[in-house]
Amino acid sequence: MSEQDHSVPDALVAALADIERHVSRSGWDQPARLFALVRTDELIRNEPSLAEHLSVGAPDGLSSVEQEDFHAGERLDQTLAGIAWPASVAGCAIAFEHATVPPEYEHELPQDPHEASLFVARHPHRVDIRLVAGALRDGSQYGLGRVVSNPDDLVGGPEFVPALTKALWETLR
């Protein structure tokens, strides 16, 4: 993982890494998955039966709660714009797969979103990546990524997927 910005809480980075491990157990070619991030100590206080399944590390530790009924739809940005979280949710995260082309081919991308998707899907140098991004109510944001062709490397940072983390943060406001 890349060096972490000290302004990003360790709990957020740890929660995103846990989500990525959880999602990766099911392999690739998965739909987008949305998670609420809740303070682990509050979750145990409110749901004592979960205590045996959760590990309480740092006092500000976060646990992820998958939103089983989430469907990303055709436009993830529009779907996220329609989400609002209750005050009990400290943050949120999303895991999804994305295909792109290396930077040297980006100038060839068609302007039309549908045509661009087809271009990327058919491109011989296409890069498939799993992204896990999250945001907290305090504005902290972080993203992680794992490329299918290099599964041992997990990279990330606070500016890794800024548009996505901003969209997640907006769901918390």
C-alpha positions in Angstrom: 0.0 0.0 0.0 1.3 3.5 -0.7 2.2 5.8 2.1 -0.8 7.1 4.0 -1.6 10.7 4.5 -1.4 11.3 8.2 -4.7 13.3 8.1 -6.6 10.2 7.1 -7.7 8.1 10.1 -6.1 4.7 10.4 -9.5 3.3 11.1 -10.8 4.3 7.7 -7.8 2.8 5.9 -8.1 -0.4 7.9 -11.9 -0.7 7.2 -11.3 -0.3 3.5 -8.5 -2.9 3.5 -10.9 -5.3 5.4 -13.6 -4.6 2.8 -11.2 -5.3 0.0 -10.1 -8.6 1.5 -13.8 -9.6 2.1 -14.8 -8.8 -1.4 -11.7 -10.4 -3.0 -12.7 -13.8 -1.4 -15.5 -13.9 -4.0 -13.1 -13.4 -6.9 -13.6 -11.0 -9.8 -16.6 -10.0 -12.0 -18.7 -8.9 -9.1 -21.3 -6.1 -8.9 -20.7 -3.0 -6.9 -21.1 -3.5 -3.2 -22.0 -0.7 -0.7 -21.1 -0.6 3.0 -22.0 1.5 5.9 -19.1 2.2 8.2 -20.0 2.2 11.9 -18.0 2.7 15.1 -17.2 -0.9 16.3 -17.7 0.0 19.9 -21.1 1.6 19.2 -22.1 -1.4 17.1 -21.3 -3.8 20.0 -23.1 -1.6 22.5 -26.2 -1.6 20.3 -26.0 -5.2 19.1 -24.2 -7.2 21.9 -24.9 -10.5 20.0 -22.4 -9.3 17.4 -19.5 -9.0 19.9 -18.2 -12.5 19.3 -17.9 -11.8 15.5 -16.2 -8.4 15.8 -12.8 -7.5 17.0 -12.4 -4.3 18.9 -9.0 -2.8 18.2 -8.5 0.9 18.4 -11.2 2.9 20.3 -12.1 4.6 17.0 -12.3 1.3 15.0 -14.8 0.9 12.2 -16.8 -2.1 11.2 -18.4 -2.4 7.8 -22.0 -3.4 7.3 -22.8 -4.5 3.7 -26.0 -3.0 2.2 -27.4 -6.2 0.7 -30.1 -4.4 -1.3 -27.7 -2.0 -3.1 -27.8 -2.0 -6.9 -25.5 0.5 -8.6 -27.7 1.0 -11.7 -26.3 2.3 -15.0 -24.7 5.4 -13.5 -23.0 4.9 -10.1 -22.7 8.7 -9.6 -26.5 9.1 -10.0 -27.2 6.1 -7.7 -24.9 7.5 -5.0 -26.6 10.9 -5.3 -29.8 9.4 -4.2 -28.4 7.8 -1.0 -28.6 9.3 2.5 -27.3 7.7 5.7 -28.7 8.0 9.3 -26.6 9.8 11.9 -25.6 6.4 13.4 -23.4 5.8 10.3 -19.9 7.2 10.7 -19.0 6.7 7.0 -19.6 4.6 3.9 -17.6 2.7 1.4 -18.1 1.1 -2.0 -16.3 -1.7 -3.7 -16.6 -2.1 -7.4 -14.7 -3.2 -10.5 -13.7 -0.8 -13.2 -12.0 -1.3 -16.6 -9.7 1.4 -18.0 -6.9 1.9 -20.5 -3.4 3.0 -19.7 -2.9 6.8 -19.8 -1.1 6.7 -23.2 -4.4 5.5 -24.8 -6.8 7.9 -23.0 -6.7 10.4 -25.8 -8.3 7.7 -28.0 -11.4 7.4 -25.8 -14.7 8.4 -27.5 -16.7 11.3 -25.9 -19.9 9.2 -25.8 -20.0 7.2 -22.6 -21.4 4.1 -24.2 -18.9 4.2 -27.0 -16.1 4.8 -24.5 -17.2 1.7 -22.5 -17.1 -0.4 -25.7 -13.7 1.0 -26.6 -12.3 0.1 -23.2 -13.9 -3.4 -23.1 -12.4 -4.3 -26.5 -9.0 -2.6 -26.0 -6.0 -5.1 -26.0 -4.3 -3.1 -23.2 -7.4 -2.9 -21.0 -6.7 -2.8 -17.2 -9.2 -4.3 -14.8 -9.1 -2.9 -11.3 -11.1 -3.4 -8.1 -11.6 -0.1 -6.3 -12.6 0.3 -2.7 -13.3 3.9 -1.7 -14.6 5.3 1.5 -15.5 8.6 3.3 -16.2 9.6 6.9 -18.5 12.4 8.1 -15.5 14.5 9.1 -14.5 14.7 5.4 -11.8 12.1 5.5 -11.6 10.2 2.3 -9.4 7.3 1.0 -9.3 4.9 -1.9 -7.6 1.5 -2.6 -7.1 -0.4 -5.8 -6.0 -3.8 -6.9 -5.3 -4.6 -10.5 -6.4 -8.1 -11.7 -3.1 -8.7 -13.5 -1.1 -7.8 -10.3 -3.2 -9.2 -7.5 -0.5 -9.0 -4.8 -0.3 -5.2 -4.9 -2.8 -3.0 -3.1 -2.3 0.7 -3.8 -4.1 3.7 -2.5 -4.2 7.1 -1.0 -6.5 10.0 -0.1 -6.5 11.3 -3.7 -6.7 7.8 -5.3 -10.3 8.2 -6.6 -11.2 11.8 -5.6 -14.5 12.1 -7.5 -15.8 8.8 -6.1 -14.8 9.6 -2.5 -16.4 13.0 -2.8 -19.6 11.4 -4.1 -19.5 9.0 -1.1 -18.9 11.9 1.3 -21.9 13.8 -0.2 -24.2 10.8 0.8 -23.2 11.5 4.5 -24.1 15.2 4.5 
